[in-house]
Amino acid sequence: MKILDPPAVRRWVRLAADALGRARTEIDALNVFPVADGDTGTNLHLTLLSAAEAVESLPDEVDVAVVWQTLSYGALVGARGNSGVIVSQALRGLAEVLKDGHDLRAALHRAAVLAREAVARPVDGTVLSVLESAARAVQGLEADPREVARRAAGEARAALGRTPSQLDVLARSGVVDAGGAGAAIVLETLAAVVTGSYDGHYEVPAPAARLAPMTEAGAGYEVMYLLDADDDGAVARLRAELDAMGDSLVVVGGDGLWNVHVHVPEAGPAVEAGLRAGRPHRIRITYLAERVHRAGAGRGVVAVAAGDGIAALFEECGAVVVRREPGGRPALPALLAAIRQAGGEVAVLPNDEDAGAVAAAAAEIARQDGLVVSVLPTRASVQGLAALAVHDPLRRFDDDVVAMADAAGQTRYGHVTVADGEAFTSAGVCRPGDVLGLIEGDVAVIGGSLEGVAALVVDRMVAGGGELVTLVTGAAAPPGLAGGLAAHLRATRPDVDLVVYEGGQDGHPLLIGVE
């Protein structure tokens, strides 16, 4: 039965990436093995995101084998961290079987085998156990992929619950395995696409209060790189050499391209070993003691939002949200509490000029408590969304803040509203009931219909340059407003991409961003 055709594979890998993005913070909190560095959820999200973006770059009409091969390649080159590299190899196993056939049972078995083979010293109670339990559970079933996918997802979740009984550090810390939690979500999203039952929500078991403190024991550096090497013998020698140097060794790939991950006391010898085996590139070296310290303190983002839909968007991106009434300011105590909840290093997105003053006051109080807080100058929700889109908790905090601020600054913002009284504006006199189109706070258009004014505002904003238009519809947006603007852009600017969100805000029927 051919269910995983190219469109279905695209849907699945994007769905998996998005679900991991929403669960990223919860999975990070589970991370105690092999190093308690609090980044497993982030690494898995970035790995699946790389796979999704690779697949989405393909043309619409493409053979299923090409889609699976591209997915596997995207995961390999974008794999981050120990769990990300292992899961990339599991995706390769799925691709090897499903690019030429439709036996999901065989594909799950191959995924589990390749994942275990990738690890120099496999440990039970990890992502390996979850993948293997899922594969074993489906071997006696009929070939119906819907039943196979359902059973695999259910067993993955059950196996995840057993991981503390298999690995002592998990039991002592009161958590399930973080990599296994991510793998369960990957298989659950696969089942959702195969069965057509996606409900948009996946639960990640919350960590219990940790009984064992996070420590800085073990290897000093995480070393990762891609390796160009055609000689399999050289790769085998590299694997043996790195295994003698450190731990958490994972080497995956083939056909001349490999992804190498290891924890070592000194980074230099691990890179030099790669030079002897081939050409290492995209080299990433992280001091693990610093990362463990950062994981204990926590890194977070606080966003101010007006409207349930906008708040949900920020929450899906991992932000702690503070609500405000349209036209009002957030409460200082609520904003301060959110900053303290978010972690030891916090970026604040006020998303409104008036809210910025409250955010600055809350940040100053939080700094007196020893927190590191930066308030970004976001003056609209669309700028906040643009900033969150480039947020990377694995970067140095200062570098992350600069990248987020730059993304926000590159986003022009506007909105459409209805005048409630007569007033003089930069575009002339407006009267009650007139539709106003504002660009970066100034009235640019006055008209009689939401649709017409919105189209004019979008045209003027895009005329200044831009590749992506973001529309956030409010509670008062008429049906078809976003669809009409989408058709307008397709006709006038087919080179521009469009993203539409239901914000549900009461103040403005439409928010507009152009990046």
VEXDO-535329 format. One line per field, with one value per residue (C-alpha): residue in three letters; x, y, z; residue number from 1. Coordinates in Angstrom, 1 decimal. Example, Ala and Ser with C-alpha at 12.3 -4.5 7.8 and 13.67 -1.06 7.14 Angstrom:
BEGIN
aa ALA;SER
u 12.3;13.7
v -4.5;-1.1
w 7.8;7.1
i 1;2
! end
This chain:
BEGIN
aa MET;LYS;ILE;LEU;ASP;PRO;PRO;ALA;VAL;ARG;ARG;TRP;VAL;ARG;LEU;ALA;ALA;ASP;ALA;LEU;GLY;ARG;ALA;ARG;THR;GLU;ILE;ASP;ALA;LEU;ASN;VAL;PHE;PRO;VAL;ALA;ASP;GLY;ASP;THR;GLY;THR;ASN;LEU;HIS;LEU;THR;LEU;LEU;SER;ALA;ALA;GLU;ALA;VAL;GLU;SER;LEU;PRO;ASP;GLU;VAL;ASP;VAL;ALA;VAL;VAL;TRP;GLN;THR;LEU;SER;TYR;GLY;ALA;LEU;VAL;GLY;ALA;ARG;GLY;ASN;SER;GLY;VAL;ILE;VAL;SER;GLN;ALA;LEU;ARG;GLY;LEU;ALA;GLU;VAL;LEU;LYS;ASP;GLY;HIS;ASP;LEU;ARG;ALA;ALA;LEU;HIS;ARG;ALA;ALA;VAL;LEU;ALA;ARG;GLU;ALA;VAL;ALA;ARG;PRO;VAL;ASP;GLY;THR;VAL;LEU;SER;VAL;LEU;GLU;SER;ALA;ALA;ARG;ALA;VAL;GLN;GLY;LEU;GLU;ALA;ASP;PRO;ARG;GLU;VAL;ALA;ARG;ARG;ALA;ALA;GLY;GLU;ALA;ARG;ALA;ALA;LEU;GLY;ARG;THR;PRO;SER;GLN;LEU;ASP;VAL;LEU;ALA;ARG;SER;GLY;VAL;VAL;ASP;ALA;GLY;GLY;ALA;GLY;ALA;ALA;ILE;VAL;LEU;GLU;THR;LEU;ALA;ALA;VAL;VAL;THR;GLY;SER;TYR;ASP;GLY;HIS;TYR;GLU;VAL;PRO;ALA;PRO;ALA;ALA;ARG;LEU;ALA;PRO;MET;THR;GLU;ALA;GLY;ALA;GLY;TYR;GLU;VAL;MET;TYR;LEU;LEU;ASP;ALA;ASP;ASP;ASP;GLY;ALA;VAL;ALA;ARG;LEU;ARG;ALA;GLU;LEU;ASP;ALA;MET;GLY;ASP;SER;LEU;VAL;VAL;VAL;GLY;GLY;ASP;GLY;LEU;TRP;ASN;VAL;HIS;VAL;HIS;VAL;PRO;GLU;ALA;GLY;PRO;ALA;VAL;GLU;ALA;GLY;LEU;ARG;ALA;GLY;ARG;PRO;HIS;ARG;ILE;ARG;ILE;THR;TYR;LEU;ALA;GLU;ARG;VAL;HIS;ARG;ALA;GLY;ALA;GLY;ARG;GLY;VAL;VAL;ALA;VAL;ALA;ALA;GLY;ASP;GLY;ILE;ALA;ALA;LEU;PHE;GLU;GLU;CYS;GLY;ALA;VAL;VAL;VAL;ARG;ARG;GLU;PRO;GLY;GLY;ARG;PRO;ALA;LEU;PRO;ALA;LEU;LEU;ALA;ALA;ILE;ARG;GLN;ALA;GLY;GLY;GLU;VAL;ALA;VAL;LEU;PRO;ASN;ASP;GLU;ASP;ALA;GLY;ALA;VAL;ALA;ALA;ALA;ALA;ALA;GLU;ILE;ALA;ARG;GLN;ASP;GLY;LEU;VAL;VAL;SER;VAL;LEU;PRO;THR;ARG;ALA;SER;VAL;GLN;GLY;LEU;ALA;ALA;LEU;ALA;VAL;HIS;ASP;PRO;LEU;ARG;ARG;PHE;ASP;ASP;ASP;VAL;VAL;ALA;MET;ALA;ASP;ALA;ALA;GLY;GLN;THR;ARG;TYR;GLY;HIS;VAL;THR;VAL;ALA;ASP;GLY;GLU;ALA;PHE;THR;SER;ALA;GLY;VAL;CYS;ARG;PRO;GLY;ASP;VAL;LEU;GLY;LEU;ILE;GLU;GLY;ASP;VAL;ALA;VAL;ILE;GLY;GLY;SER;LEU;GLU;GLY;VAL;ALA;ALA;LEU;VAL;VAL;ASP;ARG;MET;VAL;ALA;GLY;GLY;GLY;GLU;LEU;VAL;THR;LEU;VAL;THR;GLY;ALA;ALA;ALA;PRO;PRO;GLY;LEU;ALA;GLY;GLY;LEU;ALA;ALA;HIS;LEU;ARG;ALA;THR;ARG;PRO;ASP;VAL;ASP;LEU;VAL;VAL;TYR;GLU;GLY;GLY;GLN;ASP;GLY;HIS;PRO;LEU;LEU;ILE;GLY;VAL;GLU
u 0.0;1.6;0.9;4.3;4.4;6.5;3.8;3.4;7.1;7.3;4.4;5.9;9.4;8.0;5.5;8.2;10.4;7.6;6.5;10.1;10.3;7.3;8.6;12.2;12.2;10.6;13.0;16.0;14.9;15.1;18.7;21.0;22.8;25.5;26.2;23.6;24.0;20.3;20.3;18.9;15.6;17.2;19.6;16.9;14.7;17.6;18.4;14.8;14.6;17.6;16.0;12.7;14.3;16.3;13.1;11.2;13.9;13.0;10.6;7.0;7.3;10.0;10.5;10.0;13.5;14.9;12.8;14.0;17.7;17.4;15.8;18.6;21.3;19.7;19.6;23.2;24.7;22.4;22.7;23.5;24.6;24.8;21.1;20.8;23.5;21.9;18.5;20.0;21.2;17.8;16.3;18.9;17.7;14.1;15.2;17.3;14.1;11.3;13.0;12.6;9.6;6.8;7.5;7.5;8.3;11.6;12.3;11.9;14.1;16.8;16.5;17.1;20.1;21.9;21.3;22.9;25.8;26.5;27.4;30.8;29.6;25.8;23.9;20.4;17.8;18.5;17.1;18.5;16.2;13.2;13.9;14.6;11.4;9.3;11.0;10.4;6.8;5.8;7.7;4.8;2.1;0.6;2.1;-0.6;1.5;-1.2;-1.3;2.5;2.9;0.3;2.0;5.5;4.4;2.6;5.5;8.0;6.0;5.9;9.6;10.3;8.6;10.8;14.1;14.6;14.6;17.3;19.7;20.4;21.2;17.7;16.1;18.2;17.4;13.7;13.5;13.0;15.7;15.7;16.8;14.1;11.5;12.5;12.5;9.0;7.7;9.3;7.5;4.2;4.3;5.0;1.9;-0.1;0.7;0.3;-3.1;-4.3;-4.9;-2.7;-4.2;-1.4;-0.4;2.3;3.0;6.5;6.9;7.8;11.0;10.5;12.5;16.1;17.5;21.1;22.7;24.1;27.9;30.8;32.5;33.6;35.0;35.9;34.9;32.2;33.8;31.6;32.5;31.6;34.3;34.9;36.6;36.3;38.5;36.2;39.4;40.5;37.1;37.4;40.8;39.4;36.6;39.1;41.3;38.5;37.1;40.4;40.4;37.0;33.4;29.9;31.4;29.1;30.3;27.6;27.3;28.8;29.4;32.3;30.5;30.5;29.3;31.6;30.6;32.7;33.3;37.1;39.4;41.2;39.6;42.8;43.8;40.2;40.3;43.9;42.6;40.0;42.7;44.5;41.3;40.1;38.9;37.0;34.7;31.9;33.9;32.1;33.9;32.0;33.4;31.0;31.5;30.3;27.3;26.4;26.6;24.4;21.9;21.6;21.0;18.7;18.3;14.9;12.9;10.0;7.5;4.6;1.5;-2.0;-4.4;-4.7;-3.6;-0.4;0.3;0.0;2.4;5.1;4.5;4.9;8.3;9.3;8.8;7.4;4.4;3.1;-0.4;-1.5;-4.7;-4.9;-3.7;-2.4;0.8;1.9;2.0;5.5;5.1;3.9;6.8;9.4;8.0;8.2;11.9;12.7;10.8;12.6;16.1;19.5;20.0;16.8;16.0;12.8;10.6;8.2;6.6;5.2;6.7;4.9;5.6;9.3;9.5;7.9;10.3;13.3;12.2;11.6;15.0;16.8;15.2;16.1;19.7;19.9;19.1;22.0;20.1;21.5;18.7;18.6;15.5;15.3;13.7;10.8;7.9;5.5;4.5;5.8;9.2;9.1;8.2;11.1;13.5;12.3;12.7;16.5;16.9;19.5;20.1;23.4;25.0;26.7;24.0;25.4;25.7;22.1;20.8;22.6;21.1;17.6;17.8;19.1;16.2;13.7;15.3;15.1;11.3;9.1;5.8;2.4;-1.3;-4.8;-7.4;-10.7;-10.8;-13.1;-13.1;-12.2;-8.5;-5.7;-3.2;-0.1;-2.4;-5.1;-8.3;-9.9;-13.5;-15.2;-15.4;-12.6;-10.1;-6.6;-3.4;-0.3;3.3;5.7;3.3;2.4;-0.9;-0.1;-3.5;-7.1;-9.9;-13.3;-12.6;-10.3;-9.4;-8.5;-6.5;-4.6;-3.6;-2.3;-0.3;1.2;2.1;3.9;5.8;6.9;7.9;10.7;12.2;11.3;11.2;8.6;5.3;3.7;0.0;-1.6;-5.3;-7.3;-10.7;-12.4;-10.8;-13.5;-13.5;-11.4;-9.2;-6.0;-7.0;-7.7;-4.3;-2.6;-4.2;-3.2;0.4;0.5;-0.7;1.5;4.6;4.9;8.5;7.4;6.6;3.6;2.9;-0.5;-1.3;-4.6;-3.7;-7.1;-6.1;-8.9;-7.2;-6.3;-8.0;-4.6;-0.9;1.6;5.4;7.8;11.3
v 0.0;3.2;5.8;7.4;9.1;12.3;14.7;12.5;12.4;16.2;16.5;14.1;15.6;19.1;17.9;16.2;19.3;21.5;19.1;18.9;22.7;22.9;20.3;21.5;23.1;20.2;17.7;19.9;19.7;15.9;15.9;14.3;11.6;11.3;14.9;17.1;20.0;20.7;20.7;17.4;18.8;21.7;19.4;17.1;20.0;21.4;18.0;17.4;21.0;20.5;17.4;19.2;22.2;19.9;18.1;21.3;22.6;19.9;20.6;19.4;16.6;14.3;10.6;9.2;7.8;11.3;12.6;10.0;10.3;14.1;13.7;11.4;13.8;16.8;15.1;13.9;17.3;19.1;16.7;18.3;16.6;13.0;12.3;14.3;12.2;9.0;10.0;11.1;7.5;6.1;8.4;6.9;3.4;4.4;6.0;3.0;0.7;3.1;4.7;1.4;-0.2;0.2;-2.2;0.0;-3.0;-3.6;0.2;0.5;-2.5;-1.1;2.3;0.6;-1.4;1.5;3.7;1.1;0.5;4.2;4.3;3.1;2.0;1.5;2.0;0.7;3.1;5.6;6.5;3.2;1.2;3.3;2.7;-1.0;-1.6;0.1;-2.1;-5.3;-4.5;-4.5;-7.5;-9.9;-7.5;-7.6;-5.1;-2.4;0.7;2.3;-0.4;-0.7;3.0;3.1;0.1;1.6;4.9;3.3;1.1;4.0;5.9;2.8;2.1;5.7;5.1;2.2;4.0;5.0;1.3;0.6;3.5;4.4;8.1;8.6;7.0;9.0;12.2;11.5;11.8;9.6;9.7;13.0;11.4;8.7;11.4;13.0;9.7;9.0;12.3;11.4;8.1;9.6;12.2;9.5;7.6;10.8;11.3;7.7;7.4;10.9;11.5;14.5;16.5;19.1;18.1;15.8;15.3;15.1;13.6;16.4;15.8;15.2;17.2;16.2;14.0;14.1;17.5;18.2;18.0;18.9;15.5;13.7;14.8;18.5;19.2;18.2;18.0;17.7;17.9;16.7;14.6;14.0;10.6;8.0;5.4;3.4;1.9;5.4;6.1;2.8;3.8;7.3;5.6;3.5;6.5;8.7;5.9;5.7;9.4;10.0;8.9;9.5;8.6;8.5;8.3;8.0;8.4;6.8;7.4;9.7;12.0;11.3;13.1;12.7;13.4;12.8;14.1;14.4;15.9;18.0;19.1;19.5;15.8;14.9;17.4;16.3;12.7;13.8;15.5;12.2;10.4;13.0;16.6;17.8;20.8;22.5;22.0;22.8;22.7;23.3;23.5;21.1;22.5;25.9;24.3;22.3;25.6;27.3;24.4;24.7;28.5;28.1;30.2;31.6;34.2;36.3;37.7;40.2;39.4;40.8;38.1;34.4;33.4;35.6;34.3;30.7;31.4;32.7;29.8;27.3;28.9;28.2;31.7;32.5;34.7;37.7;38.9;42.5;44.1;45.8;49.3;48.5;47.7;44.4;44.4;44.9;42.0;39.6;40.5;40.2;36.8;35.6;36.7;34.8;31.7;31.8;31.2;32.8;34.3;35.9;37.9;40.0;40.9;43.7;43.8;47.3;50.7;51.2;47.7;48.4;50.8;48.2;45.5;47.7;48.3;44.6;43.7;46.2;44.6;41.1;42.0;43.0;39.3;38.2;37.3;38.3;40.1;41.8;43.8;43.8;46.8;45.0;47.4;44.9;41.3;40.5;41.7;39.5;36.5;37.3;37.5;34.1;32.5;32.9;32.3;29.7;28.7;27.0;30.3;32.6;34.7;38.0;36.6;35.3;38.6;40.4;37.9;38.3;42.1;42.1;39.9;42.1;45.3;43.8;43.4;46.3;46.3;47.7;47.1;47.8;49.3;51.2;54.8;55.4;59.2;62.1;63.0;64.6;62.1;62.0;60.8;63.4;63.7;60.5;60.1;57.4;54.1;54.9;52.1;53.1;51.5;52.2;51.5;51.7;53.8;56.3;56.4;55.7;54.9;55.9;54.0;52.4;48.7;46.5;44.5;47.5;49.3;46.1;45.5;49.0;48.7;45.4;46.8;49.8;47.7;45.2;47.9;48.8;45.4;42.1;38.3;37.2;38.7;37.7;38.3;38.0;38.2;39.6;38.8;41.4;40.2;39.3;35.8;35.7;38.7;36.7;34.6;37.7;39.2;35.9;36.0;39.6;38.8;35.8;38.1;41.1;39.7;35.9;36.1;36.9;34.2;34.5;33.2;33.6;33.2;33.6;36.0;36.6;40.1;42.5;45.8;45.5;43.3;42.7;42.9;42.9;42.2;42.3;40.7
w 0.0;-1.1;1.6;2.0;-1.4;-1.9;-0.5;2.5;3.2;3.0;5.4;7.8;8.1;8.4;11.0;13.0;12.9;14.0;16.8;18.1;18.0;20.2;22.6;22.5;25.9;27.6;26.0;26.9;30.6;30.4;29.3;31.8;29.8;28.4;29.5;31.4;28.9;28.3;24.5;23.3;22.3;20.5;18.7;17.5;16.3;14.3;12.8;11.6;10.5;8.3;6.8;6.3;4.5;2.2;1.2;0.7;-1.6;-4.2;-7.1;-6.6;-9.2;-8.0;-7.5;-4.0;-4.0;-4.5;-1.7;0.8;-0.3;0.1;3.5;4.6;3.3;4.9;8.3;8.0;7.2;9.7;12.6;15.9;19.1;20.1;19.7;16.5;14.8;16.0;14.8;11.4;11.0;11.9;9.2;6.8;7.7;6.8;3.6;2.5;2.6;1.7;-1.3;-3.2;-1.4;1.1;3.9;7.0;9.2;7.4;7.4;11.2;11.7;9.4;11.3;14.6;13.3;11.8;14.9;17.1;14.7;14.7;18.4;19.5;22.9;22.9;26.1;26.9;28.2;25.5;22.1;20.9;23.2;22.0;18.3;18.9;20.9;18.2;15.5;17.4;18.1;14.4;13.1;13.4;12.0;8.5;6.0;6.4;7.1;9.1;11.7;11.6;12.2;15.0;16.8;16.4;17.9;20.8;21.6;21.3;24.0;26.2;25.8;26.7;30.0;30.7;30.1;33.8;34.8;32.2;33.0;36.6;35.9;34.6;37.6;40.0;38.2;37.9;34.1;31.0;28.3;26.3;23.0;23.4;23.9;20.6;18.8;20.1;18.7;15.3;15.2;16.5;13.7;11.2;12.4;12.3;8.6;7.6;9.4;8.8;12.5;13.3;16.1;16.5;20.1;21.5;25.1;26.5;30.0;32.4;34.4;38.1;40.6;40.0;42.8;41.4;40.6;37.2;37.3;35.1;35.3;32.1;28.8;28.5;24.9;22.4;18.9;15.8;12.1;8.7;7.0;3.3;3.1;0.4;2.2;4.5;6.1;7.1;8.7;10.6;11.9;12.8;14.8;16.7;17.4;18.7;20.8;22.6;23.1;24.6;24.8;23.3;19.9;17.0;13.3;10.7;6.9;3.8;0.1;1.0;3.5;7.3;10.4;13.4;17.1;20.2;23.7;24.5;27.1;24.4;21.1;19.1;18.8;17.7;14.8;13.9;13.7;11.2;9.1;8.8;7.7;5.2;5.0;8.1;7.7;9.5;12.7;15.9;19.3;22.5;26.0;27.9;31.4;30.1;28.4;31.6;33.6;31.0;31.1;34.8;34.5;31.5;28.3;27.4;25.5;26.9;24.5;25.1;23.2;22.7;21.5;22.1;18.6;18.8;22.2;21.0;18.1;20.5;22.9;20.0;19.3;22.9;24.4;27.8;27.0;28.9;27.9;27.6;26.6;23.2;23.6;27.1;28.8;30.4;34.2;35.6;38.1;35.4;33.1;35.9;36.9;33.3;33.1;36.2;34.9;31.5;32.9;33.7;30.3;28.8;25.7;26.0;23.0;24.1;20.6;21.3;22.0;25.3;26.5;25.9;28.8;31.1;29.8;30.5;34.1;34.6;33.1;35.4;38.5;37.2;36.6;40.3;41.0;38.9;35.7;32.3;30.4;27.1;25.9;22.1;20.4;18.8;18.2;16.6;16.9;13.4;14.4;17.5;15.3;13.0;15.9;17.3;13.9;14.2;17.9;18.6;22.2;21.3;20.2;22.8;24.3;23.0;19.5;19.7;20.8;17.9;15.4;16.8;16.9;13.3;12.1;13.8;12.4;8.9;9.3;8.3;10.1;9.4;10.3;9.2;11.6;11.6;12.8;15.8;15.4;13.2;13.2;11.2;9.9;7.7;4.9;5.4;7.5;8.6;9.8;12.0;10.1;7.7;7.2;8.0;6.8;8.9;8.0;11.0;13.0;10.4;8.5;4.9;3.4;4.1;2.4;2.6;2.7;4.6;1.6;-0.6;2.1;3.1;-0.6;-0.9;2.4;1.3;-2.1;-0.6;1.9;-0.7;-3.1;-0.6;-1.0;0.7;0.2;2.8;3.7;7.1;7.7;11.2;11.0;13.9;15.5;13.2;10.0;7.5;5.9;2.8;3.7;3.9;0.8;-1.2;-0.3;-1.2;-4.6;-5.0;-4.2;-6.6;-9.4;-8.7;-6.9;-7.5;-6.3;-2.7;-0.2;2.1;5.6;7.3;11.0;12.9;15.6;17.1;18.3;19.1;18.3;14.6;11.9;10.2;11.1;8.3;8.3;5.3;5.6
i 1;2;3;4;5;6;7;8;9;10;11;12;13;14;15;16;17;18;19;20;21;22;23;24;25;26;27;28;29;30;31;32;33;34;35;36;37;38;39;40;41;42;43;44;45;46;47;48;49;50;51;52;53;54;55;56;57;58;59;60;61;62;63;64;65;66;67;68;69;70;71;72;73;74;75;76;77;78;79;80;81;82;83;84;85;86;87;88;89;90;91;92;93;94;95;96;97;98;99;100;101;102;103;104;105;106;107;108;109;110;111;112;113;114;115;116;117;118;119;120;121;122;123;124;125;126;127;128;129;130;131;132;133;134;135;136;137;138;139;140;141;142;143;144;145;146;147;148;149;150;151;152;153;154;155;156;157;158;159;160;161;162;163;164;165;166;167;168;169;170;171;172;173;174;175;176;177;178;179;180;181;182;183;184;185;186;187;188;189;190;191;192;193;194;195;196;197;198;199;200;201;202;203;204;205;206;207;208;209;210;211;212;213;214;215;216;217;218;219;220;221;222;223;224;225;226;227;228;229;230;231;232;233;234;235;236;237;238;239;240;241;242;243;244;245;246;247;248;249;250;251;252;253;254;255;256;257;258;259;260;261;262;263;264;265;266;267;268;269;270;271;272;273;274;275;276;277;278;279;280;281;282;283;284;285;286;287;288;289;290;291;292;293;294;295;296;297;298;299;300;301;302;303;304;305;306;307;308;309;310;311;312;313;314;315;316;317;318;319;320;321;322;323;324;325;326;327;328;329;330;331;332;333;334;335;336;337;338;339;340;341;342;343;344;345;346;347;348;349;350;351;352;353;354;355;356;357;358;359;360;361;362;363;364;365;366;367;368;369;370;371;372;373;374;375;376;377;378;379;380;381;382;383;384;385;386;387;388;389;390;391;392;393;394;395;396;397;398;399;400;401;402;403;404;405;406;407;408;409;410;411;412;413;414;415;416;417;418;419;420;421;422;423;424;425;426;427;428;429;430;431;432;433;434;435;436;437;438;439;440;441;442;443;444;445;446;447;448;449;450;451;452;453;454;455;456;457;458;459;460;461;462;463;464;465;466;467;468;469;470;471;472;473;474;475;476;477;478;479;480;481;482;483;484;485;486;487;488;489;490;491;492;493;494;495;496;497;498;499;500;501;502;503;504;505;506;507;508;509;510;511;512;513;514;515
! end
